[in-house]
Amino acid sequence: MASTPRVTVFGSLHYDIAVNGPARPRKGETVTGTSWYPKCGGKGGNQAVSAARAGARTEMIGAVADDDFGRTLIANLSTKGVGHAHVRRNAARSTGMSVAIFDADGDYGAVIVSGANLTLGDEDAEAARALLEETAILVLQNEIPDAANVAAARAVRAAGGQVLLNAAPARVLSDDLKGLVDILVVNAIEAEMLSGVDVVETLDGALQAARLLARSWPHVVVTAGGAGVAYASGQGAALTIDPIRITVASTHGAGDEFIGMFAASLTRGLGFAEALHLANRAAAKLVSTPEDERV
């Protein structure tokens, strides 16, 4: 292990187009927007930037095209203090992108086009093997192929590191990946899918889902938005964190901010309770900050 614990994020990079409007359109409806702006995103990219901002030594493994979007994403990682030596340029695919439409309440819906992110696989994990072997916490998501996640997780676990999976967006996880995850972080929708709990809308419901999922994973965190955060371990530990009352400016990126701060806090040697409280506060601060005022 490196002398300074490292967070490595293996995941997606998207160039986002954000659109503001009074409401999100229904099927067949056209809504007149008020503004739009570009931003750098992808769950992987967002989480890496968040971890670096929280003070962690952070590296990104990903893929972009050799185009303007890709160059912008790499420049953003560099500016935000995220290492990007293992962000591969793929000439055959476009850079991943998304369009997010925000309503007047700060909620949003998005469409992603994964592009070069879907080319990630075993070869990327092998090319970054030395990095992965120095990684304290590997952060994964579901915006890249499952096989890529498995390859990276195996390398980190073999070297004694931990694997944190943010199982978003919701999809069925392979048995191979399930067995390599030390820390599972899911929101209410993902918790419902993986746990079988019908509705995870309250803090009690989130804790119930976390306890069920902790039968399969060593540590489970369920983020339930305005209801709070629940944690359970396979050893029987459990805790809940009440929501922080704020005025919502935008919910976009809240989960990624939570993940980045959480991973960074764990690499500093903090316990789960303290790391979760810090992550919850970081996410609340982000949600209460207008998009155009975020650093």
C-alpha positions as a Markdown table, in Angstrom:
| # | Residue | x | y | z |
|---|---|---|---|---|
| 1 | Met | 0.0 | 0.0 | 0.0 |
| 2 | Ala | 1.1 | 3.6 | -0.6 |
| 3 | Ser | 2.1 | 5.6 | 2.4 |
| 4 | Thr | -0.8 | 8.0 | 1.8 |
| 5 | Pro | -4.1 | 6.0 | 1.4 |
| 6 | Arg | -5.5 | 6.4 | -2.1 |
| 7 | Val | -9.0 | 6.4 | -3.5 |
| 8 | Thr | -9.3 | 5.1 | -7.0 |
| 9 | Val | -12.5 | 5.6 | -9.0 |
| 10 | Phe | -13.1 | 3.2 | -11.9 |
| 11 | Gly | -16.1 | 4.5 | -13.7 |
| 12 | Ser | -18.0 | 6.7 | -16.0 |
| 13 | Leu | -17.1 | 10.2 | -17.4 |
| 14 | His | -19.9 | 12.2 | -19.1 |
| 15 | Tyr | -20.1 | 15.6 | -20.6 |
| 16 | Asp | -23.5 | 16.9 | -19.2 |
| 17 | Ile | -25.9 | 19.3 | -20.7 |
| 18 | Ala | -28.2 | 20.7 | -18.0 |
| 19 | Val | -31.5 | 22.4 | -18.9 |
| 20 | Asn | -33.6 | 24.4 | -16.5 |
| 21 | Gly | -37.3 | 24.7 | -16.9 |
| 22 | Pro | -40.6 | 25.1 | -14.9 |
| 23 | Ala | -41.3 | 21.3 | -15.1 |
| 24 | Arg | -40.0 | 18.2 | -16.7 |
| 25 | Pro | -41.9 | 17.3 | -19.8 |
| 26 | Arg | -44.5 | 14.5 | -19.9 |
| 27 | Lys | -44.7 | 12.1 | -22.8 |
| 28 | Gly | -45.3 | 14.1 | -26.0 |
| 29 | Glu | -45.0 | 17.5 | -24.2 |
| 30 | Thr | -42.7 | 20.4 | -25.1 |
| 31 | Val | -41.8 | 22.6 | -22.2 |
| 32 | Thr | -40.1 | 26.0 | -22.6 |
| 33 | Gly | -36.9 | 26.1 | -20.7 |
| 34 | Thr | -35.3 | 29.1 | -19.0 |
| 35 | Ser | -31.6 | 28.3 | -19.4 |
| 36 | Trp | -29.0 | 25.6 | -20.1 |
| 37 | Tyr | -25.3 | 25.1 | -19.4 |
| 38 | Pro | -22.6 | 22.4 | -19.8 |
| 39 | Lys | -20.9 | 20.7 | -16.9 |
| 40 | Cys | -18.5 | 17.8 | -16.4 |
| 41 | Gly | -20.1 | 14.7 | -14.9 |
| 42 | Gly | -20.6 | 11.0 | -15.0 |
| 43 | Lys | -21.0 | 9.2 | -11.7 |
| 44 | Gly | -17.4 | 8.2 | -11.7 |
| 45 | Gly | -16.1 | 11.6 | -12.5 |
| 46 | Asn | -18.3 | 13.3 | -10.0 |
| 47 | Gln | -17.3 | 10.9 | -7.2 |
| 48 | Ala | -13.6 | 11.3 | -8.0 |
| 49 | Val | -13.8 | 15.1 | -7.9 |
| 50 | Ser | -15.7 | 14.9 | -4.6 |
| 51 | Ala | -13.1 | 12.6 | -3.0 |
| 52 | Ala | -10.3 | 14.9 | -4.1 |
| 53 | Arg | -12.1 | 18.0 | -2.8 |
| 54 | Ala | -12.4 | 16.2 | 0.5 |
| 55 | Gly | -8.7 | 15.8 | 0.6 |
| 56 | Ala | -8.1 | 12.3 | -0.6 |
| 57 | Arg | -5.3 | 11.3 | -2.9 |
| 58 | Thr | -7.6 | 10.4 | -5.8 |
| 59 | Glu | -7.1 | 8.7 | -9.2 |
| 60 | Met | -9.6 | 8.1 | -12.0 |
| 61 | Ile | -9.7 | 5.1 | -14.4 |
| 62 | Gly | -12.1 | 5.6 | -17.3 |
| 63 | Ala | -12.4 | 6.2 | -21.0 |
| 64 | Val | -13.3 | 9.2 | -23.3 |
| 65 | Ala | -13.0 | 9.9 | -27.0 |
| 66 | Asp | -10.4 | 12.1 | -28.6 |
| 67 | Asp | -12.9 | 14.9 | -29.0 |
| 68 | Asp | -13.7 | 18.2 | -27.4 |
| 69 | Phe | -16.0 | 16.7 | -24.8 |
| 70 | Gly | -13.3 | 14.2 | -23.8 |
| 71 | Arg | -10.6 | 16.9 | -23.6 |
| 72 | Thr | -12.8 | 19.0 | -21.5 |
| 73 | Leu | -13.5 | 16.2 | -19.0 |
| 74 | Ile | -9.8 | 15.4 | -18.6 |
| 75 | Ala | -8.9 | 19.1 | -18.1 |
| 76 | Asn | -11.6 | 19.2 | -15.4 |
| 77 | Leu | -10.1 | 16.2 | -13.6 |
| 78 | Ser | -6.7 | 17.9 | -13.7 |
| 79 | Thr | -8.0 | 21.2 | -12.4 |
| 80 | Lys | -9.9 | 19.5 | -9.6 |
| 81 | Gly | -6.8 | 17.5 | -8.4 |
| 82 | Val | -7.8 | 14.1 | -9.8 |
| 83 | Gly | -5.0 | 12.0 | -11.4 |
| 84 | His | -6.0 | 10.9 | -14.9 |
| 85 | Ala | -3.1 | 8.9 | -16.3 |
| 86 | His | -5.4 | 5.9 | -16.7 |
| 87 | Val | -8.2 | 7.7 | -18.5 |
| 88 | Arg | -8.0 | 6.1 | -21.9 |
| 89 | Arg | -8.7 | 7.9 | -25.2 |
| 90 | Asn | -10.9 | 5.8 | -27.5 |
| 91 | Ala | -11.0 | 6.9 | -31.1 |
| 92 | Ala | -13.8 | 4.6 | -32.1 |
| 93 | Arg | -16.5 | 5.8 | -29.8 |
| 94 | Ser | -17.9 | 9.2 | -28.8 |
| 95 | Thr | -17.3 | 10.6 | -25.3 |
| 96 | Gly | -20.2 | 9.7 | -22.9 |
| 97 | Met | -22.7 | 12.5 | -22.4 |
| 98 | Ser | -26.0 | 13.2 | -20.7 |
| 99 | Val | -28.9 | 15.6 | -20.8 |
| 100 | Ala | -30.5 | 16.5 | -17.5 |
| 101 | Ile | -33.7 | 18.5 | -17.2 |
| 102 | Phe | -34.3 | 20.3 | -13.9 |
| 103 | Asp | -37.7 | 21.5 | -12.7 |
| 104 | Ala | -38.5 | 24.5 | -10.6 |
| 105 | Asp | -38.1 | 22.4 | -7.4 |
| 106 | Gly | -34.6 | 21.4 | -8.2 |
| 107 | Asp | -35.5 | 17.8 | -9.1 |
| 108 | Tyr | -34.4 | 16.3 | -12.4 |
| 109 | Gly | -34.6 | 13.6 | -14.9 |
| 110 | Ala | -31.7 | 12.6 | -17.2 |
| 111 | Val | -30.8 | 10.6 | -20.3 |
| 112 | Ile | -27.3 | 9.3 | -20.6 |
| 113 | Val | -25.4 | 8.1 | -23.8 |
| 114 | Ser | -22.6 | 6.0 | -22.5 |
| 115 | Gly | -20.3 | 6.0 | -25.5 |
| 116 | Ala | -16.7 | 5.3 | -24.7 |
| 117 | Asn | -17.6 | 4.3 | -21.1 |
| 118 | Leu | -18.9 | 1.0 | -22.5 |
| 119 | Thr | -15.5 | 0.1 | -23.9 |
| 120 | Leu | -14.0 | -0.3 | -20.4 |
| 121 | Gly | -13.0 | -3.8 | -19.5 |
| 122 | Asp | -10.3 | -6.2 | -18.3 |
| 123 | Glu | -7.5 | -4.5 | -20.3 |
| 124 | Asp | -8.1 | -1.2 | -18.4 |
| 125 | Ala | -7.8 | -2.9 | -15.1 |
| 126 | Glu | -4.6 | -4.7 | -16.2 |
| 127 | Ala | -3.1 | -1.5 | -17.5 |
| 128 | Ala | -3.8 | 0.1 | -14.1 |
| 129 | Arg | -2.7 | -2.9 | -12.1 |
| 130 | Ala | 0.1 | -1.0 | -10.3 |
| 131 | Leu | -2.3 | 1.7 | -9.3 |
| 132 | Leu | -5.0 | -0.7 | -8.2 |
| 133 | Glu | -2.5 | -2.5 | -6.0 |
| 134 | Glu | -1.8 | 0.7 | -4.2 |
| 135 | Thr | -5.5 | 1.5 | -3.7 |
| 136 | Ala | -7.0 | 1.7 | -0.2 |
| 137 | Ile | -10.6 | 2.1 | -1.5 |
| 138 | Leu | -11.8 | 1.4 | -5.0 |
| 139 | Val | -15.1 | 3.1 | -5.9 |
| 140 | Leu | -17.3 | 1.5 | -8.5 |
| 141 | Gln | -20.7 | 2.3 | -10.0 |
| 142 | Asn | -23.1 | 0.7 | -12.6 |
| 143 | Glu | -22.4 | 3.0 | -15.5 |
| 144 | Ile | -19.7 | 0.8 | -16.9 |
| 145 | Pro | -19.7 | -2.9 | -17.8 |
| 146 | Asp | -20.0 | -5.4 | -15.0 |
| 147 | Ala | -16.9 | -7.3 | -16.2 |
| 148 | Ala | -14.8 | -4.1 | -15.9 |
| 149 | Asn | -15.9 | -3.7 | -12.3 |
| 150 | Val | -15.1 | -7.3 | -11.5 |
| 151 | Ala | -11.6 | -7.1 | -13.0 |
| 152 | Ala | -10.7 | -4.0 | -11.0 |
| 153 | Ala | -12.3 | -5.3 | -7.8 |
| 154 | Arg | -10.3 | -8.5 | -8.0 |
| 155 | Ala | -7.0 | -6.6 | -8.3 |
| 156 | Val | -7.8 | -4.4 | -5.4 |
| 157 | Arg | -9.0 | -7.1 | -3.1 |
| 158 | Ala | -6.0 | -9.3 | -3.9 |
| 159 | Ala | -3.7 | -6.4 | -2.8 |
| 160 | Gly | -5.7 | -5.9 | 0.5 |
| 161 | Gly | -7.8 | -2.9 | -0.5 |
| 162 | Gln | -11.5 | -2.5 | -0.1 |
| 163 | Val | -14.2 | -2.2 | -2.7 |
| 164 | Leu | -17.1 | 0.3 | -2.4 |
| 165 | Leu | -19.9 | -0.2 | -5.0 |
| 166 | Asn | -22.4 | 2.5 | -5.6 |
| 167 | Ala | -25.0 | 0.2 | -7.3 |
| 168 | Ala | -26.4 | 3.0 | -9.5 |
| 169 | Pro | -28.2 | 3.0 | -11.7 |
| 170 | Ala | -30.1 | 0.0 | -10.6 |
| 171 | Arg | -29.3 | -3.2 | -12.4 |
| 172 | Val | -28.9 | -6.9 | -11.6 |
| 173 | Leu | -25.4 | -7.5 | -10.2 |
| 174 | Ser | -23.3 | -10.5 | -11.2 |
| 175 | Asp | -22.5 | -13.2 | -8.6 |
| 176 | Asp | -18.8 | -12.5 | -9.3 |
| 177 | Leu | -19.1 | -8.8 | -8.4 |
| 178 | Lys | -21.3 | -9.4 | -5.4 |
| 179 | Gly | -18.6 | -11.5 | -3.8 |
| 180 | Leu | -16.0 | -8.8 | -4.2 |
| 181 | Val | -17.9 | -5.8 | -2.6 |
| 182 | Asp | -17.0 | -4.8 | 0.9 |
| 183 | Ile | -19.2 | -1.7 | 1.1 |
| 184 | Leu | -22.5 | -1.4 | -0.8 |
| 185 | Val | -24.1 | 2.1 | -1.1 |
| 186 | Val | -27.6 | 2.4 | -2.7 |
| 187 | Asn | -30.4 | 4.9 | -2.8 |
| 188 | Ala | -34.0 | 4.0 | -2.0 |
| 189 | Ile | -34.8 | 2.8 | -5.5 |
| 190 | Glu | -31.7 | 0.6 | -5.7 |
| 191 | Ala | -32.3 | -0.7 | -2.2 |
| 192 | Glu | -35.9 | -1.7 | -3.1 |
| 193 | Met | -34.6 | -3.7 | -6.1 |
| 194 | Leu | -31.8 | -5.5 | -4.3 |
| 195 | Ser | -33.5 | -6.1 | -1.0 |
| 196 | Gly | -37.0 | -6.9 | -2.0 |
| 197 | Val | -38.4 | -4.3 | 0.4 |
| 198 | Asp | -41.4 | -2.8 | -1.3 |
| 199 | Val | -41.1 | 0.8 | -0.3 |
| 200 | Val | -38.0 | 2.5 | 1.1 |
| 201 | Glu | -39.4 | 6.0 | 1.8 |
| 202 | Thr | -38.8 | 6.3 | 5.5 |
| 203 | Leu | -35.7 | 6.0 | 7.7 |
| 204 | Asp | -37.2 | 2.9 | 9.3 |
| 205 | Gly | -37.7 | 1.4 | 5.8 |
| 206 | Ala | -34.2 | 2.3 | 4.8 |
| 207 | Leu | -32.8 | 0.6 | 7.9 |
| 208 | Gln | -34.9 | -2.5 | 7.2 |
| 209 | Ala | -33.5 | -2.7 | 3.7 |
| 210 | Ala | -29.9 | -2.1 | 5.0 |
| 211 | Arg | -30.3 | -5.0 | 7.5 |
| 212 | Leu | -31.6 | -7.3 | 4.8 |
| 213 | Leu | -28.8 | -6.4 | 2.4 |
| 214 | Ala | -26.2 | -6.8 | 5.2 |
| 215 | Arg | -26.9 | -10.5 | 5.0 |
| 216 | Ser | -25.1 | -10.5 | 1.7 |
| 217 | Trp | -22.6 | -7.7 | 2.1 |
| 218 | Pro | -20.2 | -6.7 | 5.0 |
| 219 | His | -21.3 | -3.1 | 5.1 |
| 220 | Val | -24.5 | -1.5 | 3.6 |
| 221 | Val | -25.5 | 2.2 | 3.4 |
| 222 | Val | -28.9 | 3.2 | 2.2 |
| 223 | Thr | -29.4 | 6.9 | 1.3 |
| 224 | Ala | -33.0 | 7.8 | 1.4 |
| 225 | Gly | -32.9 | 11.4 | 0.3 |
| 226 | Gly | -35.0 | 13.6 | 2.6 |
| 227 | Ala | -35.6 | 10.7 | 5.0 |
| 228 | Gly | -32.0 | 10.3 | 6.0 |
| 229 | Val | -29.3 | 7.6 | 5.9 |
| 230 | Ala | -29.3 | 4.1 | 7.3 |
| 231 | Tyr | -26.3 | 1.8 | 7.8 |
| 232 | Ala | -26.1 | -1.9 | 8.8 |
| 233 | Ser | -23.2 | -4.4 | 8.9 |
| 234 | Gly | -23.0 | -8.1 | 8.5 |
| 235 | Gln | -21.8 | -8.2 | 12.1 |
| 236 | Gly | -25.1 | -6.7 | 13.4 |
| 237 | Ala | -24.1 | -3.1 | 13.8 |
| 238 | Ala | -26.7 | -0.5 | 12.7 |
| 239 | Leu | -27.3 | 3.2 | 12.8 |
| 240 | Thr | -29.5 | 5.9 | 11.3 |
| 241 | Ile | -28.8 | 9.5 | 10.5 |
| 242 | Asp | -31.6 | 12.0 | 10.5 |
| 243 | Pro | -31.9 | 14.3 | 7.5 |
| 244 | Ile | -30.4 | 17.8 | 7.6 |
| 245 | Arg | -33.1 | 20.4 | 7.0 |
| 246 | Ile | -32.2 | 22.6 | 4.1 |
| 247 | Thr | -33.7 | 24.5 | 1.3 |
| 248 | Val | -33.2 | 22.4 | -1.9 |
| 249 | Ala | -31.6 | 24.2 | -4.8 |
| 250 | Ser | -30.8 | 21.1 | -6.9 |
| 251 | Thr | -30.6 | 17.4 | -6.1 |
| 252 | His | -28.3 | 16.7 | -9.0 |
| 253 | Gly | -25.0 | 15.1 | -7.8 |
| 254 | Ala | -26.1 | 14.6 | -4.2 |
| 255 | Gly | -25.4 | 10.9 | -4.2 |
| 256 | Asp | -22.0 | 11.3 | -5.9 |
| 257 | Glu | -21.0 | 14.0 | -3.3 |
| 258 | Phe | -22.0 | 11.6 | -0.5 |
| 259 | Ile | -19.9 | 8.8 | -2.0 |
| 260 | Gly | -16.8 | 10.9 | -2.6 |
| 261 | Met | -16.8 | 12.3 | 1.0 |
| 262 | Phe | -17.6 | 8.9 | 2.5 |
| 263 | Ala | -14.7 | 7.2 | 0.7 |
| 264 | Ala | -12.3 | 10.0 | 1.4 |
| 265 | Ser | -13.2 | 9.9 | 5.1 |
| 266 | Leu | -12.7 | 6.2 | 5.4 |
| 267 | Thr | -9.2 | 6.5 | 3.9 |
| 268 | Arg | -8.4 | 9.0 | 6.7 |
| 269 | Gly | -9.1 | 6.2 | 9.2 |
| 270 | Leu | -12.4 | 7.5 | 10.4 |
| 271 | Gly | -15.1 | 5.0 | 11.6 |
| 272 | Phe | -18.3 | 4.4 | 9.6 |
| 273 | Ala | -20.4 | 6.5 | 11.9 |
| 274 | Glu | -18.2 | 9.6 | 11.6 |
| 275 | Ala | -17.6 | 9.1 | 7.9 |
| 276 | Leu | -21.4 | 8.8 | 7.2 |
| 277 | His | -22.1 | 12.0 | 9.2 |
| 278 | Leu | -19.5 | 13.9 | 7.2 |
| 279 | Ala | -20.9 | 12.5 | 3.9 |
| 280 | Asn | -24.4 | 13.4 | 4.9 |
| 281 | Arg | -23.4 | 17.0 | 5.6 |
| 282 | Ala | -21.4 | 17.3 | 2.4 |
| 283 | Ala | -24.4 | 16.1 | 0.4 |
| 284 | Ala | -26.8 | 18.4 | 2.2 |
| 285 | Lys | -24.5 | 21.4 | 1.5 |
| 286 | Leu | -24.3 | 20.5 | -2.2 |
| 287 | Val | -28.1 | 20.1 | -2.5 |
| 288 | Ser | -28.6 | 23.6 | -0.9 |
| 289 | Thr | -26.2 | 25.2 | -3.4 |
| 290 | Pro | -27.4 | 26.4 | -6.8 |
| 291 | Glu | -25.8 | 24.6 | -9.7 |
| 292 | Asp | -24.2 | 27.8 | -11.0 |
| 293 | Glu | -22.5 | 28.4 | -7.6 |
| 294 | Arg | -21.0 | 25.0 | -7.2 |
| 295 | Val | -17.1 | 24.8 | -7.3 |
